[in-house]
Amino acid sequence: MDVVIKLRFDDLLCDLSPEHLASDGEASYATIQRRKAEITEKWAALEKLVGRKVSEEEARKFWKDPEVEALRKSLAEEQRRRIQEAKKLLGDA
């Protein structure tokens, strides 16, 4: 399975956590249900891309995958670089 897809499954699994869904208890029941439905649709779309079902148990293992970890680190570094560039352009550096 492609590392970007594994990363996306891992992100969606995080999004499905009760704390995230409920915004630490601040979200209404309707909001929680809407968020869960949106995440479930995205999960199903990814499953369609890989051509099979992916369980939450399988997805929990992706965060330990060295390729996923490296990609996440690379993306974080790129984001920090872009923030620094934006600060320089805005004179906030």
Residue, then its C-alpha position, 0 to 999 in steps of 0.5 A: m500500500d502506498v505510503v501516502i494512503k497509509l498516512r491518510f488512513d492514520d490521519l482519519l483514524c486520529d480524526l475518529s477519536p472521541e476527543h477529536l470528534a467531540s472537540d473535547g466535549e464542545a461539539s453537539y451530537a449532530t456535529i459529531q455525527r456529521r463529522k463521523a459520517e464525513i470521515t467514514e466516507k473518506w475512509a471508504a474512498l481510500e478503501k476503494l483506491v486500495g481495492r479492499k477493506v482496511s480495518e481500524e486495527e490495521a490502520r493503527k499499525f500504520w503510524k509505526d511504519p518507518e515510511v509513514e513516519a519519515l513522510r510525516k516528518s518531511l511534511a512537518e519540516e516543509q510546513r515549518r519552512r513555509i511558515q518561516e518564508a511567510k514570516k519573512l515576507l510579512g516582516d514577522a521573522 
